[in-house]
């Protein structure tokens, strides 16, 4: 038997609205014909929770074509990104988001000034995320060793799955196997 479900990372304790379809399959000889995916946890994290105190200056984006809208609007659902502005024409990597909500899905590719991470308004300055912040956004431990090259590290986290989601699915798999 196999089972599938669309899960969002921000429902499992990381500030990223990363939606992915997860598929779990069991060998036929295990005779497991029911499986329950994990339920969302109560805790909601926001981008603010994963920010470094003193990011490098090269993460900041100082341009004349940044426009804000919805800047002071109340955030209704912190588990989804809250867009507050644009850079240039507002294409991918040119959208500015609030740090008081979930972040956008990290990308292995993507372009624009916010390539791979998106951009956020932090202390009245627009910036992209650092590799450590991207690791936190995916739920990697602080001890995880980052690639020395920023673009490689960011690509790695854009290609990754969120650690807490996989951990919860793993726990559900073990429960199914052990309770038959």
C-alpha positions as CSV (number, residue, x, y, z in Angstrom):
1,X,0.0,0.0,0.0
2,X,1.1,3.6,-0.5
3,X,-0.3,6.8,0.9
4,X,0.2,10.4,0.0
5,X,-0.7,13.8,1.4
6,X,0.1,17.5,0.8
7,X,1.9,18.9,3.8
8,X,3.1,22.5,4.5
9,X,6.3,22.9,6.4
10,X,5.0,25.9,8.4
11,X,2.5,23.5,10.0
12,X,5.5,21.6,11.6
13,X,7.5,24.3,13.4
14,X,9.5,26.0,10.7
15,X,8.7,29.4,9.2
16,X,8.4,28.4,5.6
17,X,5.2,27.9,3.6
18,X,6.8,25.0,1.7
19,X,4.1,22.7,0.4
20,X,5.1,19.3,-0.8
21,X,3.4,16.0,-1.6
22,X,4.8,13.2,0.6
23,X,4.4,9.6,-0.4
24,X,4.8,6.7,2.1
25,X,4.8,3.1,0.9
26,X,5.0,-0.2,2.8
27,X,6.2,-3.5,1.5
28,X,3.2,-5.9,0.9
29,X,4.6,-8.5,3.4
30,X,4.2,-6.0,6.2
31,X,0.4,-6.0,5.8
32,X,0.0,-2.4,6.6
33,X,-3.1,-1.1,4.9
34,X,-3.7,2.1,6.9
35,X,-1.4,5.0,7.6
36,X,-2.1,8.3,9.2
37,X,0.1,11.3,8.3
38,X,1.1,13.6,11.2
39,X,-1.2,16.4,12.2
40,X,0.1,20.0,12.3
41,X,1.6,21.2,15.6
42,X,0.3,24.1,17.6
43,X,3.5,26.2,17.5
44,X,3.8,28.8,14.8
45,X,7.2,30.2,13.9
46,X,7.8,33.3,11.9
47,X,10.8,34.5,9.9
48,X,11.7,36.8,12.8
49,X,12.4,33.6,14.9
50,X,15.3,32.5,12.6
51,X,17.1,35.8,11.9
52,X,20.7,36.4,12.7
53,X,21.5,39.4,14.8
54,X,24.3,40.8,12.6
55,X,24.0,39.6,9.0
56,X,26.7,40.4,6.5
57,X,26.2,43.7,4.6
58,X,26.0,41.8,1.3
59,X,22.5,40.4,2.3
60,X,21.0,43.9,2.2
61,X,19.3,45.3,-0.9
62,X,19.5,49.1,-1.2
63,X,17.6,50.2,-4.4
64,X,15.5,53.1,-5.4
65,X,12.8,50.9,-6.9
66,X,11.5,49.3,-3.7
67,X,7.8,50.0,-3.1
68,X,5.8,49.0,0.0
69,X,2.2,48.2,0.3
70,X,0.2,46.4,3.0
71,X,3.2,47.4,5.2
72,X,1.1,47.9,8.4
73,X,-1.7,45.5,7.6
74,X,-2.6,42.9,10.2
75,X,-1.4,39.4,9.4
76,X,-4.3,37.0,9.6
77,X,-2.4,33.7,9.1
78,X,1.3,33.7,10.2
79,X,1.7,30.2,8.6
80,X,1.5,31.8,5.2
81,X,3.8,34.5,3.7
82,X,2.7,38.1,4.0
83,X,3.8,40.2,1.0
84,X,4.4,43.8,1.9
85,X,6.2,45.2,-1.2
86,X,8.0,44.8,-4.4
87,X,11.4,45.5,-6.0
88,X,11.3,46.6,-9.6
89,X,8.3,44.8,-11.3
90,X,7.7,42.4,-8.5
91,X,8.7,39.2,-10.3
92,X,10.2,36.1,-8.6
93,X,12.9,37.2,-6.2
94,X,11.5,40.8,-6.3
95,X,8.7,40.4,-3.7
96,X,9.2,41.8,-0.2
97,X,7.7,39.9,2.7
98,X,7.1,40.5,6.4
99,X,9.2,38.8,9.0
100,X,6.1,38.4,11.2
101,X,4.8,35.6,9.1
102,X,6.1,32.5,7.4
103,X,8.7,32.8,4.7
104,X,8.3,31.9,1.1
105,X,9.4,28.5,-0.2
106,X,13.2,28.4,-0.5
107,X,14.3,27.7,-4.1
108,X,17.4,26.0,-5.5
109,X,17.3,28.3,-8.5
110,X,15.2,31.5,-8.9
111,X,16.6,34.9,-9.7
112,X,16.3,38.5,-8.9
113,X,17.7,40.3,-5.8
114,X,16.1,37.8,-3.5
115,X,17.3,34.7,-5.5
116,X,16.7,31.4,-3.6
117,X,15.5,33.0,-0.3
118,X,13.1,35.8,-1.1
119,X,13.5,39.2,0.5
120,X,12.3,40.5,3.8
121,X,11.9,43.9,5.6
122,X,14.1,43.6,8.7
123,X,14.7,46.7,10.9
124,X,13.5,49.0,8.1
125,X,16.0,47.5,5.6
126,X,15.3,45.0,2.8
127,X,17.5,41.9,2.7
128,X,17.7,38.3,1.7
129,X,18.4,35.5,4.0
130,X,21.8,34.2,5.0
131,X,22.7,30.5,4.6
132,X,22.3,29.9,8.3
133,X,18.9,31.5,8.3
134,X,17.9,29.3,5.3
135,X,19.1,26.2,7.3
136,X,17.0,27.3,10.2
137,X,14.0,27.8,7.8
138,X,14.4,24.1,6.8
139,X,14.7,23.0,10.4
140,X,18.4,22.0,10.3
141,X,20.2,22.0,13.6
142,X,22.6,24.8,14.5
143,X,25.5,22.3,14.3
144,X,24.9,21.6,10.6
145,X,28.0,22.6,8.7
146,X,27.3,25.0,5.9
147,X,29.0,25.0,2.6
148,X,31.6,27.8,2.5
149,X,30.1,29.1,-0.8
150,X,26.9,31.0,-0.2
151,X,25.3,30.1,-3.5
152,X,26.0,26.4,-2.9
153,X,24.6,26.5,0.6
154,X,21.4,28.3,-0.5
155,X,20.9,25.9,-3.4
156,X,21.3,23.0,-1.0
157,X,18.5,24.3,1.3
158,X,16.3,25.1,-1.7
159,X,16.6,21.5,-2.9
160,X,16.0,20.1,0.6
161,X,13.0,18.9,2.5
162,X,12.1,20.4,5.9
163,X,13.7,18.3,8.6
164,X,10.8,18.5,11.1
165,X,8.3,17.3,8.5
166,X,10.4,14.2,7.7
167,X,10.9,13.5,11.4
168,X,7.1,13.6,12.0
169,X,6.4,11.3,9.0
170,X,9.1,8.9,10.2
171,X,7.5,8.8,13.7
172,X,4.1,8.0,12.0
173,X,5.8,5.2,9.9
174,X,7.3,3.7,13.1
175,X,3.9,3.9,14.8
176,X,2.2,2.1,11.9
177,X,4.8,-0.6,11.8
178,X,4.9,-1.1,15.6
179,X,1.1,-1.1,16.1
180,X,0.2,-3.9,13.6
